[in-house]
Amino acid sequence: MPIDRRDTRWNGWGWSRAHNPLEGRDAAWPWIAAALGTGELPRTPAKSLEEIALPANRLDAGLRGALAAAIGADKVRASLFERAAHARGKSFHDLLYLRSGRIDAAPDAVVYPNSRDDVMRVLLWASEHGVAIVPFGGGSSVVGGVTAARGSQRACVALDLTEMRKVVAVDPVSMTATAEAGIYGSDLEAALNAQGFTLGHFPQSYEFSTLGGWIAARGAGQQSNRYGKAEEWFAGGEIATPKGLWQIKAMPASAAGPDLRTLVAGSEGAFGVLTSATVRIHRLARTRDYRAFLFADFFKGAEAIREIVHLEIPVASLRLSDADETYFFQAFGKAGQEPTLKDRLQRRYLSARGLGARPCALIFGVEGPTSAVAVASVQARHILRAHGAVAAGRGPAERWFAGRFHGPYSRDPLMDRGLGVDTLETATTWSNLKRLYDGVREALERAMRETAPAKGAHGIVLGHVSHSYHDGASLYFTYIYPRDLPREIEQWQAIKKAASDAIIANGGTISHHHGVGEDHLPWLEAEKGVIGVNVLRAIKRELDPAGVLNPGKLIP
Ligand SMILES: Cc1cc2nc3c(=O)[nH]c(=O)nc-3n(C[C@H](O)[C@H](O)[C@H](O)COP(=O)(O)OP(=O)(O)OC[C@H]3O[C@@H](n4cnc5c(N)ncnc54)[C@H](O)[C@@H]3O)c2cc1C
């Protein structure tokens, strides 16, 4: 069943009816306050829809009439809920605005096309009348990718693609599938699974994000080692642009000049609207083998991952948490509980194995045909042990797998108690991994200390290696800190700037899989160079001469 946005939180994460994972966990609050060096945590509930006001609507009757005439009045909506739910994405930064009711930008209308012709008609209407169009899939962007900015245009319309959700064709011989771009992740997987296939793209936002959004933001799923990042499985598609419909034919490989798919993957709605995509699919895995291991040292664990990748052992997932991340999730989960006999025995066992009090957890997973899984699992475990890993069993890995989409439900309750919870990600070469990790961690810790609301208060940084490649890996950081409530936006900006400066100064990419949006824009030129940015500008001018597509995103 497709998602009805009205069943989801317009100013938070996921289903409105979802259980609050921190409810009744009274001991968790003093524990986390102490961990952050701060006093009792304040109550900071989000404003309800009834308590907020949106900016005045700029679509006058003439513009609205022309839009309704172009695609049908029933596809144009402008209720308070629709405008608020499409005002921003789902980053911590977005939620600071949405929860406090400081909604400085909201679309003047939300349009729900149900065909590529509808999309073309909207783009032509927008170009003719000077109205900004924000392509909107699941709206789960965490980089300001769907902020309802109108730039220099008269008004702003969100183009919600989720009514375009048909699986158009599955080719079981070539192992490709073609689907409309607004299909949600779970619907696409269900349709493929029913025929024995999978795309294998499982971002943490999987249920609430779409095929088009995955490609437009160059996303990465948790099993990207096996199934690839969006730009790898995206084989071709149709892109509606103000200049006409652009078709990129799916080819297994081609030497007919530069590969134009790379202009679409990562284009963030600034070059055109992906209306359908052909993707490379796989047979559903017959067997999964997920296990947990512990390392005494984060970089020893990273070395083991590098070795597994360089030996080309076909794993699906290698996720290595640093000591603080491993400790935090364990300790926060058990806050207020006395250690059991099992806990004490476990601690004694780990220390006897030379792991100390703060080991680093690795979740390693292999999936595919049964015999291939068995071989890969044995090979990978051999390497892990050779690098000093201690097996922690299947249990923790299976629990991680089962709960891997639930983590984000903790963010809203943490924000209800005056806390900041944000994430960022980057990637670099293996030889530079430690420098980048140390640089970003140090910058985050310093910025959170310097912007803390009270003396002695500070933040905590949790890091992990999330995706790995032949030549390097991606690092993912979660940071938690007490918000300085009167200046919480400025505080976040200072922390974000410190971390982004540190990423660039230490040789990382400004984003490995979240994209550029508004939030990473100031750092793009440092990464792409002046010529690179001018190339992007030239493409934008060619495809969108009136500049109506997603103003303020991607193009500095
Ligand atoms: C809790 C949480 C966890 C997340 N975990 C992950 C993760 O594990 N891996 C990961 O890669 N990302 C993750 N993200 C980020 C986000 O889910 C991804 O960027 C995702 O790919 C966005 O998909 P969407 O459909 O929600 O796109 P949207 O947020 O709607 O849009 C993202 C960008 O793409 C553009 N766009 C959307 N659809 C189209 C289209 N059809 N044509 C052209 N442009 C379009 C938008 O204009 C915008 O610039 C997470 C986000 C959250 C909130």
The ligand as an SDF file (V2000), in Angstrom:
LIG
                    3D

 53 58  0  0  0  0  0  0  0  0999 V2000
   16.3530    9.1380    9.2290 C   0  0  0  0  0  0  0  0  0  0  0  0
   17.0390    9.2330    7.8960 C   0  0  0  0  0  0  0  0  0  0  0  0
   17.9140    8.2410    7.5030 C   0  0  0  0  0  0  0  0  0  0  0  0
   18.5530    8.3210    6.2650 C   0  0  0  0  0  0  0  0  0  0  0  0
   19.3880    7.3190    5.8910 N   0  0  0  0  0  0  0  0  0  0  0  0
   19.9720    7.3580    4.6640 C   0  0  0  0  0  0  0  0  0  0  0  0
   20.8130    6.2770    4.2300 C   0  0  0  0  0  0  0  0  0  0  0  0
   21.0130    5.2850    4.9370 O   0  0  0  0  0  0  0  0  0  0  0  0
   21.3490    6.3680    2.9840 N   0  0  0  0  0  0  0  0  0  0  0  0
   21.1130    7.4380    2.1680 C   0  0  0  0  0  0  0  0  0  0  0  0
   21.6060    7.4470    1.0440 O   0  0  0  0  0  0  0  0  0  0  0  0
   20.3550    8.4770    2.5790 N   0  0  0  0  0  0  0  0  0  0  0  0
   19.7690    8.4600    3.7860 C   0  0  0  0  0  0  0  0  0  0  0  0
   18.9730    9.5000    4.1930 N   0  0  0  0  0  0  0  0  0  0  0  0
   18.7900   10.6710    3.3300 C   0  0  0  0  0  0  0  0  0  0  0  0
   17.6000   10.5700    2.3640 C   0  0  0  0  0  0  0  0  0  0  0  0
   16.6780    9.5920    2.7920 O   0  0  0  0  0  0  0  0  0  0  0  0
   18.1150   10.2530    0.9750 C   0  0  0  0  0  0  0  0  0  0  0  0
   18.7980   11.3850    0.4780 O   0  0  0  0  0  0  0  0  0  0  0  0
   17.0700    9.8140   -0.0280 C   0  0  0  0  0  0  0  0  0  0  0  0
   17.7450    9.3800   -1.1860 O   0  0  0  0  0  0  0  0  0  0  0  0
   16.0860   10.8890   -0.3900 C   0  0  0  0  0  0  0  0  0  0  0  0
   14.9990   10.2840   -1.0630 O   0  0  0  0  0  0  0  0  0  0  0  0
   13.5730   11.0240   -1.0880 P   0  0  0  0  0  0  0  0  0  0  0  0
   12.6920   10.2660   -2.0010 O   0  0  0  0  0  0  0  0  0  0  0  0
   13.0850   11.2510    0.2690 O   0  0  0  0  0  0  0  0  0  0  0  0
   13.9760   12.3860   -1.7850 O   0  0  0  0  0  0  0  0  0  0  0  0
   13.6250   13.8670   -1.3780 P   0  0  0  0  0  0  0  0  0  0  0  0
   14.0840   14.1380    0.0080 O   0  0  0  0  0  0  0  0  0  0  0  0
   12.2170   14.1430   -1.6850 O   0  0  0  0  0  0  0  0  0  0  0  0
   14.5610   14.6430   -2.4020 O   0  0  0  0  0  0  0  0  0  0  0  0
   15.9670   14.5700   -2.3330 C   0  0  0  0  0  0  0  0  0  0  0  0
   16.5370   15.4150   -3.4850 C   0  0  0  0  0  0  0  0  0  0  0  0
   16.2090   14.8070   -4.7150 O   0  0  0  0  0  0  0  0  0  0  0  0
   15.3620   15.6390   -5.5000 C   0  0  0  0  0  0  0  0  0  0  0  0
   14.3760   14.7420   -6.1070 N   0  0  0  0  0  0  0  0  0  0  0  0
   13.5060   13.9110   -5.4790 C   0  0  0  0  0  0  0  0  0  0  0  0
   12.8250   13.1990   -6.3860 N   0  0  0  0  0  0  0  0  0  0  0  0
   13.2820   13.5750   -7.6080 C   0  0  0  0  0  0  0  0  0  0  0  0
   12.9830   13.2000   -8.9390 C   0  0  0  0  0  0  0  0  0  0  0  0
   12.0690   12.2620   -9.2200 N   0  0  0  0  0  0  0  0  0  0  0  0
   13.6270   13.8160   -9.9500 N   0  0  0  0  0  0  0  0  0  0  0  0
   14.5590   14.7560   -9.6970 C   0  0  0  0  0  0  0  0  0  0  0  0
   14.8870   15.1440   -8.4540 N   0  0  0  0  0  0  0  0  0  0  0  0
   14.2600   14.5590   -7.4330 C   0  0  0  0  0  0  0  0  0  0  0  0
   14.8000   16.6600   -4.5590 C   0  0  0  0  0  0  0  0  0  0  0  0
   14.4740   17.8680   -5.2040 O   0  0  0  0  0  0  0  0  0  0  0  0
   15.9370   16.8080   -3.5670 C   0  0  0  0  0  0  0  0  0  0  0  0
   16.9130   17.6650   -4.0690 O   0  0  0  0  0  0  0  0  0  0  0  0
   18.3240    9.4450    5.4280 C   0  0  0  0  0  0  0  0  0  0  0  0
   17.4280   10.4330    5.8370 C   0  0  0  0  0  0  0  0  0  0  0  0
   16.7990   10.3370    7.0550 C   0  0  0  0  0  0  0  0  0  0  0  0
   15.8420   11.4160    7.4720 C   0  0  0  0  0  0  0  0  0  0  0  0
  1  2  1  0
  2  3  1  0
  2 52  2  0
  3  4  2  0
  4  5  1  0
  4 50  1  0
  5  6  2  0
  6  7  1  0
  6 13  1  0
  7  8  2  0
  7  9  1  0
  9 10  1  0
 10 11  2  0
 10 12  1  0
 12 13  2  0
 13 14  1  0
 14 15  1  0
 14 50  1  0
 15 16  1  0
 16 17  1  0
 16 18  1  0
 18 19  1  0
 18 20  1  0
 20 21  1  0
 20 22  1  0
 22 23  1  0
 23 24  1  0
 24 25  2  0
 24 26  1  0
 24 27  1  0
 27 28  1  0
 28 29  2  0
 28 30  1  0
 28 31  1  0
 31 32  1  0
 32 33  1  0
 33 34  1  0
 33 48  1  0
 34 35  1  0
 35 36  1  0
 35 46  1  0
 36 37  1  0
 36 45  1  0
 37 38  2  0
 38 39  1  0
 39 40  1  0
 39 45  2  0
 40 41  1  0
 40 42  2  0
 42 43  1  0
 43 44  2  0
 44 45  1  0
 46 47  1  0
 46 48  1  0
 48 49  1  0
 50 51  2  0
 51 52  1  0
 52 53  1  0
M  END
$$$$
